């Protein structure tokens, strides 16, 4: 089609060469040597024309090959000024270049489209060459999760977070693993997934980092609720009859003691029964308190100003703070900042956190607690309760929201668990940042 004219001209030149050679052969056979003066130059001219034609075509093909090699598909071969025999060739090259440009444009569009999609997802993505460790690409989510603006090689990650680097290097293609990292003094759980791809005879490792802290928190909360339902039901069913029976025995023992004027043995028996009753009632109250974790199922949502919420808390806690000589700082830049919450439940959360903060700063020379509110980068309200107390080690941060766990001897371990459930009911979250001997910050995100 495109090269049809070119092929035809080649065939004509070959045919002309064949005819001239045939004529020279006839001249030699017939011994008409005088005609060789015409025949041989004619053969030379036909051969020279064929070579010249091939050389032109070779030059055109060479220039086209160079443009393909350097991916210069913007080059245009001038058809109007081309020799007649080369016009079909140049037309063909221009059409191929146009096709390549369209394919290149489509691929570039698809690449930018895919890149935009990967930039928008919350999952961090990192790729690097397996042999050299050179980073191929990482998206914005990865940079935000780890606070790393740039990485040249995967080995550079070892200096920033050695434990994470070790987990990555140990991971096999197709495997997934949950790892814990500390970001901005917060503990974050990351689902790490690895796959391998081959491109241009090079092997690349593709890593995905998904923040699953909130999903795990919700799953753990539901699991604890089911466990607490079973435990409170079984404990109360078992302990209630013991308490009732101890009360009955105590009353009968008192009556018998009055009739027989009493004795030391009866007194000891009465004391034992009284102890059984008291401990049974204590266990019942303890179990009943954990029922509160599962009683909250519906919210009475109202839009309230944060300043009113802080003012109520300040009035409520001021006597305790003044008595312990603790300074409470309230920071609120936007006086019109509002949140839609169940006021009673959120007040309960803040009171629990303030009580914990008071306990944390009690031995500090200059105890201080800061209550603040602001909008996050996603324009979501955030409340913070910060203290300059004793702080917490990393291994303790992982446990403080677990029901039954408490660092205080007199603590029941219900406070922070209840706070977490209330925040999850509000479709929010509670997180903690803490450094030993420096203090802690509890963050409520709505």
Secondary structure, 3 states (H helix, E strand, C coil): CCCHHHHHHHHHHHHHHHHHHHHHHHHHHCCCHHHHHHHHHHHHHHHHHHHHHHHHHHHHHHHHHHHHHCCCCCCCCCCCCCCHHHHHHHHHHHHHHHHHHHHHHHHHHHHHHHHHHHHHCCCEEEEEECCCCEEEEECHHHHHHHCCCCCCECCHHHHHCHHHHHHHHHCCCCCEEEEEEEECCEEEEEEEEEEEEEECCEEEEEEEEEECHHHHHHHHHHHHHHHHHHHHHHHHHHHHHHHHHHHHHHHHHHHHHHHCCCCHHHHHHHHHHHHHHHHHHHHHHHHHHHHHHHHCCCCCCEEEEHHHHHHHHHHHHHHHHHHCCCEEEEEECCCCCEEEECHHHHHHHHHHHHHHHHHHHCCCCCCEEEEEEEECCCCCEEEEEEECCCCCCHHHHCCCCCCCCCCCCCCCCCHHHHHHHHHHHCCCEEEEEEECCCEEEEEEEC
